[in-house]
């Protein structure tokens, strides 16, 4: 299983070999230069494998390319941004 993520609407998904969503992170646009990270989901079969952080990192990379900051709202993203300021501090939007 690869860690390829597909853009679906306002978010990114990891899908299994049958096209079923098994991990997801979503956001809501908040003006021209910000998004609100509002939801993260990882299927129980993938938990404990770092998948939530991988999909968050994918979204962070895409937002950096677009020159956007992220307002963390999803509890997982809030926790990661607080826990790893050296990794996410420069992408976190001030509220």
Backbone as XML, in Angstrom:
<?xml version="1.0"?>
<chain id="A" units="angstrom">
  <residue number="1" name="UNK">
    <atom name="N" x="0.846" y="-1.178" z="0.000"/>
    <atom name="CA" x="0.000" y="0.000" z="0.000"/>
    <atom name="C" x="0.895" y="1.246" z="0.000"/>
  </residue>
  <residue number="2" name="UNK">
    <atom name="N" x="0.645" y="2.141" z="-0.946"/>
    <atom name="CA" x="1.450" y="3.354" z="-1.022"/>
    <atom name="C" x="0.788" y="4.465" z="-0.226"/>
  </residue>
  <residue number="3" name="UNK">
    <atom name="N" x="1.524" y="5.533" z="-0.041"/>
    <atom name="CA" x="0.977" y="6.675" z="0.679"/>
    <atom name="C" x="0.557" y="7.764" z="-0.302"/>
  </residue>
  <residue number="4" name="UNK">
    <atom name="N" x="-0.052" y="7.376" z="-1.396"/>
    <atom name="CA" x="-0.524" y="8.351" z="-2.361"/>
    <atom name="C" x="-1.882" y="8.888" z="-1.916"/>
  </residue>
  <residue number="5" name="UNK">
    <atom name="N" x="-1.998" y="10.192" z="-2.000"/>
    <atom name="CA" x="-3.231" y="10.854" z="-1.603"/>
    <atom name="C" x="-3.847" y="11.517" z="-2.816"/>
  </residue>
  <residue number="6" name="UNK">
    <atom name="N" x="-5.170" y="11.494" z="-2.889"/>
    <atom name="CA" x="-5.875" y="12.123" z="-3.995"/>
    <atom name="C" x="-6.668" y="13.313" z="-3.475"/>
  </residue>
  <residue number="7" name="UNK">
    <atom name="N" x="-6.718" y="14.349" z="-4.290"/>
    <atom name="CA" x="-7.494" y="15.537" z="-3.940"/>
    <atom name="C" x="-8.953" y="15.224" z="-4.213"/>
  </residue>
  <residue number="8" name="UNK">
    <atom name="N" x="-9.784" y="15.423" z="-3.212"/>
    <atom name="CA" x="-11.222" y="15.218" z="-3.347"/>
    <atom name="C" x="-11.897" y="16.426" z="-2.715"/>
  </residue>
  <residue number="9" name="UNK">
    <atom name="N" x="-12.509" y="17.275" z="-3.534"/>
    <atom name="CA" x="-13.149" y="18.476" z="-3.015"/>
    <atom name="C" x="-12.140" y="19.319" z="-2.262"/>
  </residue>
  <residue number="10" name="UNK">
    <atom name="N" x="-12.507" y="19.740" z="-1.062"/>
    <atom name="CA" x="-11.611" y="20.500" z="-0.196"/>
    <atom name="C" x="-10.933" y="19.556" z="0.779"/>
  </residue>
  <residue number="11" name="UNK">
    <atom name="N" x="-10.121" y="18.675" z="0.261"/>
    <atom name="CA" x="-9.404" y="17.751" z="1.121"/>
    <atom name="C" x="-8.616" y="16.737" z="0.321"/>
  </residue>
  <residue number="12" name="UNK">
    <atom name="N" x="-8.041" y="15.810" z="1.056"/>
    <atom name="CA" x="-7.212" y="14.760" z="0.464"/>
    <atom name="C" x="-7.611" y="13.441" z="1.095"/>
  </residue>
  <residue number="13" name="UNK">
    <atom name="N" x="-7.548" y="12.392" z="0.276"/>
    <atom name="CA" x="-7.908" y="11.064" z="0.749"/>
    <atom name="C" x="-6.842" y="10.059" z="0.365"/>
  </residue>
  <residue number="14" name="UNK">
    <atom name="N" x="-6.758" y="9.028" z="1.168"/>
    <atom name="CA" x="-6.048" y="7.815" z="0.786"/>
    <atom name="C" x="-7.146" y="6.802" z="0.535"/>
  </residue>
  <residue number="15" name="UNK">
    <atom name="N" x="-7.035" y="6.124" z="-0.586"/>
    <atom name="CA" x="-8.048" y="5.141" z="-0.944"/>
    <atom name="C" x="-7.417" y="3.760" z="-1.032"/>
  </residue>
  <residue number="16" name="UNK">
    <atom name="N" x="-8.219" y="2.743" z="-0.718"/>
    <atom name="CA" x="-7.719" y="1.385" z="-0.848"/>
    <atom name="C" x="-7.767" y="0.965" z="-2.311"/>
  </residue>
  <residue number="17" name="UNK">
    <atom name="N" x="-7.376" y="-0.260" z="-2.573"/>
    <atom name="CA" x="-7.308" y="-0.755" z="-3.953"/>
    <atom name="C" x="-8.669" y="-0.774" z="-4.654"/>
  </residue>
  <residue number="18" name="UNK">
    <atom name="N" x="-9.759" y="-0.697" z="-3.883"/>
    <atom name="CA" x="-11.107" y="-0.679" z="-4.464"/>
    <atom name="C" x="-11.672" y="0.737" z="-4.578"/>
  </residue>
  <residue number="19" name="UNK">
    <atom name="N" x="-10.862" y="1.737" z="-4.231"/>
    <atom name="CA" x="-11.323" y="3.117" z="-4.324"/>
    <atom name="C" x="-12.102" y="3.599" z="-3.111"/>
  </residue>
  <residue number="20" name="UNK">
    <atom name="N" x="-12.107" y="2.808" z="-2.040"/>
    <atom name="CA" x="-12.788" y="3.221" z="-0.813"/>
    <atom name="C" x="-11.881" y="4.127" z="0.004"/>
  </residue>
  <residue number="21" name="UNK">
    <atom name="N" x="-12.443" y="5.183" z="0.572"/>
    <atom name="CA" x="-11.683" y="6.113" z="1.390"/>
    <atom name="C" x="-11.296" y="5.439" z="2.704"/>
  </residue>
  <residue number="22" name="UNK">
    <atom name="N" x="-9.984" y="5.451" z="3.004"/>
    <atom name="CA" x="-9.512" y="4.846" z="4.248"/>
    <atom name="C" x="-8.778" y="5.855" z="5.135"/>
  </residue>
  <residue number="23" name="UNK">
    <atom name="N" x="-8.512" y="7.038" z="4.602"/>
    <atom name="CA" x="-7.961" y="8.135" z="5.394"/>
    <atom name="C" x="-8.342" y="9.428" z="4.690"/>
  </residue>
  <residue number="24" name="UNK">
    <atom name="N" x="-8.574" y="10.472" z="5.498"/>
    <atom name="CA" x="-9.046" y="11.720" z="4.906"/>
    <atom name="C" x="-8.684" y="12.898" z="5.805"/>
  </residue>
  <residue number="25" name="UNK">
    <atom name="N" x="-8.379" y="14.018" z="5.163"/>
    <atom name="CA" x="-8.252" y="15.288" z="5.863"/>
    <atom name="C" x="-8.987" y="16.321" z="5.015"/>
  </residue>
  <residue number="26" name="UNK">
    <atom name="N" x="-9.785" y="17.160" z="5.663"/>
    <atom name="CA" x="-10.556" y="18.151" z="4.916"/>
    <atom name="C" x="-10.307" y="19.538" z="5.482"/>
  </residue>
  <residue number="27" name="UNK">
    <atom name="N" x="-10.627" y="20.517" z="4.642"/>
    <atom name="CA" x="-10.452" y="21.913" z="5.040"/>
    <atom name="C" x="-11.550" y="22.759" z="4.425"/>
  </residue>
  <residue number="28" name="UNK">
    <atom name="N" x="-11.715" y="23.950" z="4.990"/>
    <atom name="CA" x="-12.676" y="24.920" z="4.491"/>
    <atom name="C" x="-11.883" y="26.174" z="4.112"/>
  </residue>
  <residue number="29" name="UNK">
    <atom name="N" x="-12.042" y="26.683" z="2.888"/>
    <atom name="CA" x="-11.350" y="27.921" z="2.529"/>
    <atom name="C" x="-11.758" y="29.054" z="3.475"/>
  </residue>
  <residue number="30" name="UNK">
    <atom name="N" x="-10.781" y="29.885" z="3.838"/>
    <atom name="CA" x="-11.033" y="31.012" z="4.744"/>
    <atom name="C" x="-10.326" y="32.241" z="4.174"/>
  </residue>
  <residue number="31" name="UNK">
    <atom name="N" x="-10.883" y="32.772" z="3.116"/>
    <atom name="CA" x="-10.263" y="33.913" z="2.455"/>
    <atom name="C" x="-9.268" y="33.458" z="1.407"/>
  </residue>
  <residue number="32" name="UNK">
    <atom name="N" x="-8.499" y="34.401" z="0.920"/>
    <atom name="CA" x="-7.567" y="34.137" z="-0.187"/>
    <atom name="C" x="-6.351" y="33.322" z="0.232"/>
  </residue>
  <residue number="33" name="UNK">
    <atom name="N" x="-5.926" y="33.492" z="1.489"/>
    <atom name="CA" x="-4.630" y="32.921" z="1.867"/>
    <atom name="C" x="-4.681" y="31.988" z="3.069"/>
  </residue>
  <residue number="34" name="UNK">
    <atom name="N" x="-5.875" y="31.519" z="3.438"/>
    <atom name="CA" x="-5.991" y="30.623" z="4.597"/>
    <atom name="C" x="-7.012" y="29.527" z="4.326"/>
  </residue>
  <residue number="35" name="UNK">
    <atom name="N" x="-6.817" y="28.420" z="5.034"/>
    <atom name="CA" x="-7.814" y="27.353" z="5.077"/>
    <atom name="C" x="-7.970" y="26.929" z="6.528"/>
  </residue>
  <residue number="36" name="UNK">
    <atom name="N" x="-9.122" y="26.381" z="6.853"/>
    <atom name="CA" x="-9.390" y="25.848" z="8.186"/>
    <atom name="C" x="-9.364" y="24.324" z="8.086"/>
  </residue>
  <residue number="37" name="UNK">
    <atom name="N" x="-8.402" y="23.692" z="8.740"/>
    <atom name="CA" x="-8.341" y="22.225" z="8.784"/>
    <atom name="C" x="-9.395" y="21.767" z="9.777"/>
  </residue>
  <residue number="38" name="UNK">
    <atom name="N" x="-10.458" y="21.136" z="9.266"/>
    <atom name="CA" x="-11.609" y="20.862" z="10.125"/>
    <atom name="C" x="-11.894" y="19.391" z="10.412"/>
  </residue>
  <residue number="39" name="UNK">
    <atom name="N" x="-11.196" y="18.471" z="9.756"/>
    <atom name="CA" x="-11.552" y="17.061" z="9.954"/>
    <atom name="C" x="-10.399" y="16.166" z="9.523"/>
  </residue>
  <residue number="40" name="UNK">
    <atom name="N" x="-10.090" y="15.183" z="10.350"/>
    <atom name="CA" x="-9.129" y="14.136" z="9.998"/>
    <atom name="C" x="-9.746" y="12.801" z="10.378"/>
  </residue>
  <residue number="41" name="UNK">
    <atom name="N" x="-9.623" y="11.836" z="9.470"/>
    <atom name="CA" x="-10.149" y="10.491" z="9.723"/>
    <atom name="C" x="-9.129" y="9.471" z="9.239"/>
  </residue>
  <residue number="42" name="UNK">
    <atom name="N" x="-8.929" y="8.430" z="10.036"/>
    <atom name="CA" x="-8.108" y="7.296" z="9.627"/>
    <atom name="C" x="-8.867" y="6.032" z="9.989"/>
  </residue>
  <residue number="43" name="UNK">
    <atom name="N" x="-9.010" y="5.143" z="9.018"/>
    <atom name="CA" x="-9.680" y="3.868" z="9.241"/>
    <atom name="C" x="-8.971" y="3.104" z="10.362"/>
  </residue>
  <residue number="44" name="UNK">
    <atom name="N" x="-9.733" y="2.430" z="11.223"/>
    <atom name="CA" x="-9.124" y="1.679" z="12.327"/>
    <atom name="C" x="-8.024" y="0.709" z="11.873"/>
  </residue>
  <residue number="45" name="UNK">
    <atom name="N" x="-8.131" y="0.171" z="10.665"/>
    <atom name="CA" x="-7.120" y="-0.775" z="10.183"/>
    <atom name="C" x="-5.757" y="-0.116" z="9.973"/>
  </residue>
  <residue number="46" name="UNK">
    <atom name="N" x="-5.723" y="1.221" z="9.875"/>
    <atom name="CA" x="-4.464" y="1.938" z="9.644"/>
    <atom name="C" x="-3.948" y="2.661" z="10.876"/>
  </residue>
  <residue number="47" name="UNK">
    <atom name="N" x="-4.702" y="2.650" z="11.935"/>
    <atom name="CA" x="-4.309" y="3.410" z="13.130"/>
    <atom name="C" x="-3.027" y="2.846" z="13.727"/>
  </residue>
  <residue number="48" name="UNK">
    <atom name="N" x="-2.233" y="3.741" z="14.281"/>
    <atom name="CA" x="-0.967" y="3.345" z="14.868"/>
    <atom name="C" x="0.164" y="3.239" z="13.868"/>
  </residue>
  <residue number="49" name="UNK">
    <atom name="N" x="-0.083" y="3.614" z="12.610"/>
    <atom name="CA" x="0.929" y="3.523" z="11.557"/>
    <atom name="C" x="1.393" y="4.900" z="11.081"/>
  </residue>
  <residue number="50" name="UNK">
    <atom name="N" x="0.958" y="5.945" z="11.779"/>
    <atom name="CA" x="1.378" y="7.290" z="11.400"/>
    <atom name="C" x="0.628" y="7.877" z="10.227"/>
  </residue>
  <residue number="51" name="UNK">
    <atom name="N" x="-0.478" y="7.257" z="9.848"/>
    <atom name="CA" x="-1.209" y="7.712" z="8.667"/>
    <atom name="C" x="-1.786" y="9.113" z="8.837"/>
  </residue>
  <residue number="52" name="UNK">
    <atom name="N" x="-2.299" y="9.446" z="10.016"/>
    <atom name="CA" x="-2.878" y="10.775" z="10.214"/>
    <atom name="C" x="-1.815" y="11.850" z="9.995"/>
  </residue>
  <residue number="53" name="UNK">
    <atom name="N" x="-0.621" y="11.625" z="10.506"/>
    <atom name="CA" x="0.445" y="12.613" z="10.311"/>
    <atom name="C" x="0.871" y="12.679" z="8.848"/>
  </residue>
  <residue number="54" name="UNK">
    <atom name="N" x="0.892" y="11.545" z="8.165"/>
    <atom name="CA" x="1.264" y="11.534" z="6.747"/>
    <atom name="C" x="0.273" y="12.339" z="5.912"/>
  </residue>
  <residue number="55" name="UNK">
    <atom name="N" x="-1.017" y="12.172" z="6.170"/>
    <atom name="CA" x="-2.001" y="12.900" z="5.378"/>
    <atom name="C" x="-2.005" y="14.382" z="5.761"/>
  </residue>
  <residue number="56" name="UNK">
    <atom name="N" x="-1.756" y="14.683" z="7.038"/>
    <atom name="CA" x="-1.610" y="16.083" z="7.448"/>
    <atom name="C" x="-0.404" y="16.701" z="6.738"/>
  </residue>
  <residue number="57" name="UNK">
    <atom name="N" x="0.709" y="15.992" z="6.716"/>
    <atom name="CA" x="1.907" y="16.508" z="6.048"/>
    <atom name="C" x="1.664" y="16.739" z="4.562"/>
  </residue>
  <residue number="58" name="UNK">
    <atom name="N" x="0.869" y="15.873" z="3.957"/>
    <atom name="CA" x="0.540" y="16.061" z="2.543"/>
    <atom name="C" x="-0.232" y="17.368" z="2.358"/>
  </residue>
  <residue number="59" name="UNK">
    <atom name="N" x="-1.248" y="17.575" z="3.185"/>
    <atom name="CA" x="-2.028" y="18.807" z="3.089"/>
    <atom name="C" x="-1.145" y="20.029" z="3.348"/>
  </residue>
  <residue number="60" name="UNK">
    <atom name="N" x="-0.281" y="19.955" z="4.349"/>
    <atom name="CA" x="0.625" y="21.061" z="4.658"/>
    <atom name="C" x="1.489" y="21.376" z="3.437"/>
  </residue>
  <residue number="61" name="UNK">
    <atom name="N" x="2.020" y="20.357" z="2.800"/>
    <atom name="CA" x="2.846" y="20.557" z="1.602"/>
    <atom name="C" x="2.077" y="21.231" z="0.478"/>
  </residue>
  <residue number="62" name="UNK">
    <atom name="N" x="0.844" y="20.810" z="0.276"/>
    <atom name="CA" x="0.019" y="21.401" z="-0.778"/>
    <atom name="C" x="-0.322" y="22.859" z="-0.453"/>
  </residue>
  <residue number="63" name="UNK">
    <atom name="N" x="-0.626" y="23.138" z="0.798"/>
    <atom name="CA" x="-0.949" y="24.520" z="1.179"/>
    <atom name="C" x="0.287" y="25.418" z="1.065"/>
  </residue>
  <residue number="64" name="UNK">
    <atom name="N" x="1.458" y="24.886" z="1.380"/>
    <atom name="CA" x="2.695" y="25.666" z="1.207"/>
    <atom name="C" x="2.884" y="26.025" z="-0.266"/>
  </residue>
  <residue number="65" name="UNK">
    <atom name="N" x="2.658" y="25.065" z="-1.148"/>
    <atom name="CA" x="2.782" y="25.322" z="-2.599"/>
    <atom name="C" x="1.838" y="26.430" z="-3.035"/>
  </residue>
  <residue number="66" name="UNK">
    <atom name="N" x="0.646" y="26.468" z="-2.427"/>
    <atom name="CA" x="-0.365" y="27.467" z="-2.792"/>
    <atom name="C" x="-0.196" y="28.780" z="-2.025"/>
  </residue>
  <residue number="67" name="UNK">
    <atom name="N" x="0.787" y="28.832" z="-1.116"/>
    <atom name="CA" x="1.021" y="30.044" z="-0.340"/>
    <atom name="C" x="-0.053" y="30.324" z="0.693"/>
  </residue>
  <residue number="68" name="UNK">
    <atom name="N" x="-0.663" y="29.256" z="1.210"/>
    <atom name="CA" x="-1.747" y="29.415" z="2.181"/>
    <atom name="C" x="-1.319" y="28.966" z="3.567"/>
  </residue>
  <residue number="69" name="UNK">
    <atom name="N" x="-1.907" y="29.587" z="4.577"/>
    <atom name="CA" x="-1.710" y="29.203" z="5.971"/>
    <atom name="C" x="-2.892" y="28.345" z="6.406"/>
  </residue>
  <residue number="70" name="UNK">
    <atom name="N" x="-2.689" y="27.591" z="7.491"/>
    <atom name="CA" x="-3.721" y="26.681" z="7.996"/>
    <atom name="C" x="-4.155" y="27.114" z="9.388"/>
  </residue>
  <residue number="71" name="UNK">
    <atom name="N" x="-5.455" y="27.259" z="9.561"/>
    <atom name="CA" x="-6.048" y="27.496" z="10.876"/>
    <atom name="C" x="-6.476" y="26.125" z="11.397"/>
  </residue>
  <residue number="72" name="UNK">
    <atom name="N" x="-5.848" y="25.634" z="12.466"/>
    <atom name="CA" x="-6.225" y="24.308" z="12.964"/>
    <atom name="C" x="-7.524" y="24.367" z="13.763"/>
  </residue>
  <residue number="73" name="UNK">
    <atom name="N" x="-8.486" y="23.558" z="13.378"/>
    <atom name="CA" x="-9.749" y="23.432" z="14.100"/>
    <atom name="C" x="-9.953" y="21.978" z="14.525"/>
  </residue>
  <residue number="74" name="UNK">
    <atom name="N" x="-9.634" y="21.046" z="13.646"/>
    <atom name="CA" x="-9.716" y="19.619" z="13.958"/>
    <atom name="C" x="-8.823" y="19.336" z="15.172"/>
  </residue>
  <residue number="75" name="UNK">
    <atom name="N" x="-9.330" y="18.627" z="16.179"/>
    <atom name="CA" x="-8.532" y="18.359" z="17.378"/>
    <atom name="C" x="-7.167" y="17.722" z="17.086"/>
  </residue>
  <residue number="76" name="UNK">
    <atom name="N" x="-7.107" y="16.830" z="16.107"/>
    <atom name="CA" x="-5.825" y="16.199" z="15.770"/>
    <atom name="C" x="-4.832" y="17.240" z="15.258"/>
  </residue>
  <residue number="77" name="UNK">
    <atom name="N" x="-5.284" y="18.100" z="14.368"/>
    <atom name="CA" x="-4.397" y="19.116" z="13.798"/>
    <atom name="C" x="-3.974" y="20.115" z="14.874"/>
  </residue>
  <residue number="78" name="UNK">
    <atom name="N" x="-4.899" y="20.525" z="15.730"/>
    <atom name="CA" x="-4.567" y="21.419" z="16.847"/>
    <atom name="C" x="-3.441" y="20.808" z="17.681"/>
  </residue>
  <residue number="79" name="UNK">
    <atom name="N" x="-3.599" y="19.542" z="18.032"/>
    <atom name="CA" x="-2.605" y="18.848" z="18.854"/>
    <atom name="C" x="-1.254" y="18.769" z="18.160"/>
  </residue>
  <residue number="80" name="UNK">
    <atom name="N" x="-1.252" y="18.404" z="16.887"/>
    <atom name="CA" x="0.014" y="18.285" z="16.150"/>
    <atom name="C" x="0.712" y="19.632" z="16.023"/>
  </residue>
  <residue number="81" name="UNK">
    <atom name="N" x="-0.043" y="20.685" z="15.750"/>
    <atom name="CA" x="0.558" y="22.008" z="15.607"/>
    <atom name="C" x="1.190" y="22.448" z="16.935"/>
  </residue>
  <residue number="82" name="UNK">
    <atom name="N" x="0.542" y="22.116" z="18.055"/>
    <atom name="CA" x="1.101" y="22.463" z="19.369"/>
    <atom name="C" x="2.301" y="21.583" z="19.707"/>
  </residue>
  <residue number="83" name="UNK">
    <atom name="N" x="2.200" y="20.312" z="19.373"/>
    <atom name="CA" x="3.228" y="19.335" z="19.718"/>
    <atom name="C" x="4.507" y="19.514" z="18.895"/>
  </residue>
  <residue number="84" name="UNK">
    <atom name="N" x="4.363" y="19.973" z="17.655"/>
    <atom name="CA" x="5.517" y="20.055" z="16.748"/>
    <atom name="C" x="5.622" y="21.435" z="16.097"/>
  </residue>
  <residue number="85" name="UNK">
    <atom name="N" x="5.852" y="22.476" z="16.905"/>
    <atom name="CA" x="5.914" y="23.825" z="16.338"/>
    <atom name="C" x="7.061" y="23.998" z="15.338"/>
  </residue>
  <residue number="86" name="UNK">
    <atom name="N" x="8.136" y="23.237" z="15.506"/>
    <atom name="CA" x="9.253" y="23.340" z="14.565"/>
    <atom name="C" x="8.876" y="22.833" z="13.169"/>
  </residue>
  <residue number="87" name="UNK">
    <atom name="N" x="7.917" y="21.956" z="13.114"/>
    <atom name="CA" x="7.476" y="21.365" z="11.842"/>
    <atom name="C" x="6.323" y="22.162" z="11.227"/>
  </residue>
  <residue number="88" name="UNK">
    <atom name="N" x="5.408" y="22.650" z="12.075"/>
    <atom name="CA" x="4.198" y="23.274" z="11.567"/>
    <atom name="C" x="4.063" y="24.766" z="11.884"/>
  </residue>
  <residue number="89" name="UNK">
    <atom name="N" x="4.972" y="25.325" z="12.663"/>
    <atom name="CA" x="4.846" y="26.713" z="13.093"/>
    <atom name="C" x="4.738" y="27.707" z="11.957"/>
  </residue>
  <residue number="90" name="UNK">
    <atom name="N" x="5.469" y="27.466" z="10.863"/>
    <atom name="CA" x="5.457" y="28.440" z="9.771"/>
    <atom name="C" x="4.261" y="28.290" z="8.835"/>
  </residue>
  <residue number="91" name="UNK">
    <atom name="N" x="3.417" y="27.313" z="9.049"/>
    <atom name="CA" x="2.202" y="27.134" z="8.220"/>
    <atom name="C" x="0.950" y="27.505" z="9.023"/>
  </residue>
  <residue number="92" name="UNK">
    <atom name="N" x="1.076" y="27.574" z="10.345"/>
    <atom name="CA" x="-0.078" y="27.863" z="11.201"/>
    <atom name="C" x="-0.474" y="29.325" z="11.074"/>
  </residue>
  <residue number="93" name="UNK">
    <atom name="N" x="-1.742" y="29.571" z="10.818"/>
    <atom name="CA" x="-2.264" y="30.935" z="10.720"/>
    <atom name="C" x="-2.582" y="31.457" z="12.103"/>
  </residue>
  <residue number="94" name="UNK">
    <atom name="N" x="-2.353" y="32.720" z="12.276"/>
    <atom name="CA" x="-2.772" y="33.375" z="13.521"/>
    <atom name="C" x="-4.263" y="33.635" z="13.435"/>
  </residue>
  <residue number="95" name="UNK">
    <atom name="N" x="-4.990" y="33.347" z="14.497"/>
    <atom name="CA" x="-6.442" y="33.498" z="14.464"/>
    <atom name="C" x="-6.874" y="34.916" z="14.569"/>
  </residue>
</chain>
